[in-house]
Amino acid sequence: MQQYFEVRWHGRGGQGAKTAALLFGEAAMETGKYIQAFPEYGPERTGAPVKAYNRLSDGPIRIHTQVINPDVVVVLDASLLESINVTEGLKDNGALIVNTQEKAAAIKEKLRVTNAKVAVVDATKIAVEILKKNVPNTVMLGAMVKITGVLEWDSALASIKEKLEVKFRGRTEIIEGNVEAIKRAYDEVEVA
């Protein structure tokens, strides 16, 4: 049976979960992996809970379903920890990465995570300080790359920067700000 590396992103509408999944998927694709990156939402408005997913493989991916048992769960908004079971289906030895000011050990205890590592980074603070707005999605990519080790850091960062250059053509301050924020999250992520 084919092995997949699967990610489930939790966020709120407008926080960029879909964009983060796409950027992560495109960076993985450049390493020769087969990828899927897709959102799950209906008529939700800004602020409503949303999910996005990644599926990576060394061979063609023939399934087209939600990610039920992720290797990694990324939470862009810690307020979701109170209303959604973000650890549902998380594989043993997986990782939960949360945007929060709390310590990793506190989140691990609060959510009763015993079978996976928990990582935290204050992506909101980093985004507000560097990007001047609360959009933690690209910031979380830095933590994601470091914690998972599924992508090589320099090539992942170069790929993400390249995609940002296309999306924000000519807006150097946004591109460079995102790259700086990603690097800072990579350096500041804490694991328990």
C-alpha positions as a printed Julia matrix, in Angstrom:
192×3 Matrix{Float64}:
   0.0    0.0    0.0
   1.28   3.44  -0.92
   2.49   5.66   1.91
   1.4    9.27   2.14
   2.54  12.18   4.25
  -0.64  14.0    5.2
  -1.33  17.38   6.77
  -4.54  18.93   8.08
  -4.64  22.71   8.52
  -7.16  24.35  10.86
  -7.81  28.07  10.64
 -10.47  30.69  10.31
 -11.65  32.15   7.05
  -9.24  34.91   6.04
  -6.21  33.53   7.89
  -4.8   31.81   4.82
  -5.05  28.08   5.59
  -5.77  27.38   1.93
  -2.82  29.52   0.78
  -0.46  27.89   3.29
  -1.47  24.41   2.1
  -0.9   25.47  -1.51
   2.52  26.99  -0.77
   3.61  23.92   1.2
   2.36  21.61  -1.57
   4.09  23.56  -4.32
   7.36  23.55  -2.37
   7.06  19.76  -1.98
   6.26  19.34  -5.68
   9.53  21.05  -6.59
  11.39  18.28  -4.76
   9.82  15.72  -7.08
   6.98  14.67  -4.8
   3.44  14.14  -5.98
   1.12  16.45  -4.06
  -2.43  17.38  -3.27
  -3.32  20.69  -1.64
  -6.98  21.52  -1.2
  -9.38  23.35   1.11
 -12.61  22.21   2.7
 -15.2   24.86   3.22
 -18.69  25.81   2.21
 -20.37  29.19   2.47
 -18.32  30.19   5.52
 -17.5   33.81   6.04
 -14.37  35.47   7.32
 -13.7   34.15  10.8
 -15.54  30.85  10.41
 -13.55  27.62  10.98
 -12.02  26.18   7.82
  -9.76  23.23   7.0
  -7.2   22.66   4.29
  -5.19  19.56   3.49
  -1.94  18.33   1.98
  -1.09  14.86   0.78
   2.48  14.11  -0.38
   3.81  10.95  -1.97
   6.74   9.58  -3.95
   4.29   8.17  -6.5
   1.02   9.19  -8.1
  -1.8    9.88  -5.64
  -4.96   8.07  -6.62
  -7.21   8.93  -3.7
  -9.2   12.15  -3.49
 -10.61  12.36   0.0
 -10.21  14.41   3.13
  -7.21  13.68   5.29
  -8.57  11.59   8.15
  -5.35  10.45   9.87
  -2.82  13.26   9.41
   0.85  13.01  10.2
   0.74  16.7   11.08
  -1.98  19.09  12.22
  -1.33  22.83  11.92
  -3.58  25.21  13.88
  -3.49  28.84  12.73
  -5.8   30.11  15.48
  -5.52  28.83  19.06
  -9.15  29.78  19.79
 -10.08  26.72  17.72
  -8.6   24.49  20.43
 -11.67  25.27  22.55
 -14.26  24.31  19.92
 -12.7   21.7   17.62
 -10.93  18.44  18.38
  -7.84  19.34  16.36
  -6.03  16.16  17.42
  -8.73  13.88  15.99
  -7.09  11.16  13.91
  -3.55  12.45  14.49
  -1.15   9.56  13.86
   1.05   8.2   16.59
   4.42   9.96  16.49
   2.8   12.79  14.5
   3.02  16.49  15.27
   0.61  19.19  16.32
   1.83  22.71  15.51
  -0.12  25.57  17.1
  -0.01  29.34  16.7
  -0.15  30.41  20.36
   1.6   32.37  23.08
   1.33  29.36  25.39
   4.19  26.96  26.01
   4.27  23.67  24.13
   4.09  21.65  27.35
   0.94  23.53  28.41
  -0.79  22.82  25.09
   0.29  19.18  25.25
  -1.21  18.85  28.72
  -4.37  20.83  27.92
  -5.15  18.69  24.86
  -3.93  15.48  26.54
  -1.57  14.68  23.7
   0.47  11.6   24.58
   1.17  10.05  21.2
   2.62  13.01  19.28
   4.92  15.95  19.67
   3.46  19.39  20.18
   5.11  22.49  18.8
   4.15  26.12  19.31
   5.14  29.44  17.84
   3.56  32.86  18.3
   2.9   33.34  14.6
   0.37  36.1   15.29
   2.99  38.18  17.1
   5.53  37.58  14.34
   3.0   38.46  11.62
   1.87  41.65  13.34
   5.44  42.78  14.09
   6.83  42.07  10.63
   3.87  42.11   8.25
   1.78  44.62  10.22
  -1.31  42.4   10.03
  -2.61  39.24  11.67
  -2.15  36.74   8.86
  -0.22  33.81  10.4
  -0.32  31.39   7.46
   3.08  31.93   5.86
   4.66  32.38   9.28
   3.5   28.87  10.26
   5.27  27.45   7.21
   8.6   28.11   8.93
   7.55  26.07  11.96
   6.05  23.39   9.72
   9.25  22.88   7.72
  11.39  22.7   10.86
   9.15  20.36  12.85
   8.35  17.9   10.06
  11.71  17.77   8.3
   9.82  16.58   5.22
  11.31  19.41   3.12
  14.86  20.67   3.06
  14.91  24.17   4.62
  16.81  26.16   1.98
  14.93  24.73  -0.98
  11.55  25.1    0.76
  12.28  28.73   1.62
  13.46  29.45  -1.93
  10.33  27.85  -3.38
   7.99  29.77  -1.08
   9.8   33.02  -1.85
   9.47  32.33  -5.58
   5.7   31.78  -5.22
   5.37  34.96  -3.17
   7.26  36.88  -5.86
   4.65  35.79  -8.39
   1.69  36.52  -6.11
   3.02  39.89  -4.92
   4.91  40.96  -8.05
   6.71  44.24  -7.45
   5.74  44.44  -3.77
   9.17  43.74  -2.33
   8.27  44.72   1.24
   5.54  42.05   1.38
   7.78  39.37  -0.15
  10.77  40.13   2.07
   8.53  40.52   5.13
   7.02  37.08   4.61
  10.45  35.51   4.14
  11.69  37.18   7.33
   8.59  36.0    9.22
   9.02  32.43   7.98
  12.67  32.42   9.09
  11.75  33.81  12.49
   9.11  31.11  13.05
  11.65  28.47  12.04
  14.01  29.85  14.71
  11.41  30.42  17.44
   9.26  27.27  17.28
   9.26  25.36  20.59
   8.63  21.62  20.94
   7.37  19.48  23.81
